[in-house]
Amino acid sequence: MGENPSSARTADVVVIGGGVIGCAIAFRLAQAHLKVVVLERGEPGGEASGAAAGMIAPQGEMVNFDAFFELCAASRDLYPSFVEEVEELSGESVGYRRDGILMVAADDQHSRELEEVSRSQTRQGLPLERLTAESVHERVPGLSPAVRWGLFVRGDHWVDNERLTRALAKAAERLGVAFRAHTAATRLHVAGGRVSSVETRSASGAANSPISAGHFILAAGCWSCELTAPLGMYLPVQPCRGQMIEFESPRELPLVVRAGHHYLVPRAPRRILVGTTAEYAGYQKEVTGEGLRSILEGAWRFAPLLKDLRFRRAWAGLRPDTADHLPVLGYGEVENLIFATGHFRNGILLAPVTARLISELLLTGSTSRSIEAYRPTRFKARPADDSTQGSTGLLGSSAATGESAGAMNGSRGKKT
Ligand SMILES: Cc1cc2nc3c(=O)[nH]c(=O)nc-3n(C[C@H](O)[C@H](O)[C@H](O)COP(=O)(O)OP(=O)(O)OC[C@H]3O[C@@H](n4cnc5c(N)ncnc54)[C@H](O)[C@@H]3O)c2cc1C
């Protein structure tokens, strides 16, 4: 760490952002006996981490089998022990289910996509099972008769992300982490190439005394650039809105079912989440008619079982997307500021590995897996982009729902 982190400071580490990423990192650092403060503008888990679908599904998600896929798969493999620790320390169940994920084909396009998934994953030696229409309908009653076959991925899982983030915060708190909810970090003070302190403001608008610490971790999701832009750092993280619908169901959905970009996710007790959209509409969290229409139309094609279900609620969350859709991890130009942001569609999946790597980096100065590809300094500022820091549109500002957003986002995975 370069200096004794337990010297006379307000904290050893200040984590900015109490989403799943900030909470998971705080949890790991507290296990290493550091004095950690988490600053959260709202409630822990109140943004993307609470809005997500909770799929832990690198095989169901990824289309490229590169180092990023390996990072995602490594995080999936950490999940069982991660959940065990969090549940034990928090005393809360996080609804972690290991029943696999079913991808189905209800039209020619789905079928072509699934054939490609099947070919490429088989080539990679990844385990997956081809199911006939009969077998798909046996596993999940109520799917459309148009569903003609499917792929079952036993290794992919899902979790109740709201409960997970809450449990992480509780476990971290029990280990001594101080959560300052409704407290925004408003400014980082940098002197001599180091952050010396962070200014904060309470929800009431009152400014508090600055907090000094040995290290600062920026885990503020799609708002991360608000704190780096005043320091002249270029961090192309922007919000990508995802809308979700929740229904009550008389029967449990036995597992996650997805077709193309649309999916159904079981949520206890007897709820079904239906998602989603991928829209570049700035920091707007509205649920829109267009968003709901796009989700329902997509889901209807393979899951008419929704037609009699009682609507419960709908919401939107802002995924932290980056210019290359990869996370931002590690040190940038400032000596004691670590970035842990930009997890886009995979922050729930990536929480365990991110927490492990960031805590290793802070505690030992190195990581057990290379994070070079995710370094914060990899982005080259373009003059046209500067105006977008902290506002909208690094990739375009128009709203995009349904299939068109996939093209805007390049080919790094499906929508979650
Ligand atoms: C509809 C939808 C579905 C998704 N489905 C999945 C899925 O199935 N699987 C998956 O792996 N991922 C999924 N994701 C993505 C996942 O939700 C995100 O990648 C993840 O939640 C990012 O976590 P985070 O902690 O970085 O961000 P956030 O959860 O947004 O947390 C950042 C926190 O920082 C706080 N903050 C911001 N600025 C400040 C400040 N200045 N001071 C103090 N606090 C601040 C915010 O209030 C917020 O609570 C989905 C996302 C959406 C929207």
The ligand as a Gaussian input file, in Angstrom:
#p B3LYP/6-31G(d) Opt

LIG

0 1
 C      -32.541000      -3.535000     -15.930000
 C      -31.166000      -4.023000     -15.561000
 C      -30.904000      -5.382000     -15.552000
 C      -29.633000      -5.844000     -15.197000
 N      -29.432000      -7.185000     -15.112000
 C      -28.222000      -7.658000     -14.727000
 C      -28.016000      -9.051000     -14.576000
 O      -28.931000      -9.853000     -14.780000
 N      -26.780000      -9.482000     -14.200000
 C      -25.743000      -8.608000     -13.963000
 O      -24.646000      -9.058000     -13.647000
 N      -25.930000      -7.271000     -14.088000
 C      -27.129000      -6.778000     -14.464000
 N      -27.329000      -5.433000     -14.596000
 C      -26.180000      -4.534000     -14.429000
 C      -25.892000      -4.263000     -12.957000
 O      -27.071000      -3.837000     -12.337000
 C      -24.811000      -3.184000     -12.818000
 O      -23.684000      -3.510000     -13.599000
 C      -24.361000      -3.064000     -11.356000
 O      -25.470000      -2.902000     -10.521000
 C      -23.406000      -1.899000     -11.186000
 O      -23.138000      -1.784000      -9.812000
 P      -22.470000      -0.483000      -9.224000
 O      -22.336000      -0.687000      -7.764000
 O      -21.252000      -0.153000     -10.009000
 O      -23.508000       0.680000      -9.586000
 P      -24.820000       1.189000      -8.811000
 O      -25.633000       0.081000      -8.301000
 O      -25.478000       2.186000      -9.691000
 O      -24.210000       1.876000      -7.542000
 C      -23.526000       3.102000      -7.582000
 C      -23.924000       3.844000      -6.319000
 O      -23.137000       5.019000      -6.210000
 C      -23.942000       6.026000      -5.630000
 N      -23.337000       7.313000      -5.958000
 C      -23.219000       7.882000      -7.177000
 N      -22.566000       9.045000      -7.081000
 C      -22.263000       9.213000      -5.770000
 C      -21.600000      10.224000      -5.047000
 N      -21.099000      11.305000      -5.649000
 N      -21.477000      10.086000      -3.709000
 C      -21.986000       8.987000      -3.064000
 N      -22.630000       7.995000      -3.723000
 C      -22.752000       8.112000      -5.054000
 C      -25.304000       5.823000      -6.271000
 O      -26.333000       6.395000      -5.483000
 C      -25.377000       4.299000      -6.356000
 O      -26.070000       3.720000      -5.263000
 C      -28.591000      -4.928000     -14.899000
 C      -28.870000      -3.567000     -14.885000
 C      -30.142000      -3.110000     -15.202000
 C      -30.430000      -1.635000     -15.149000

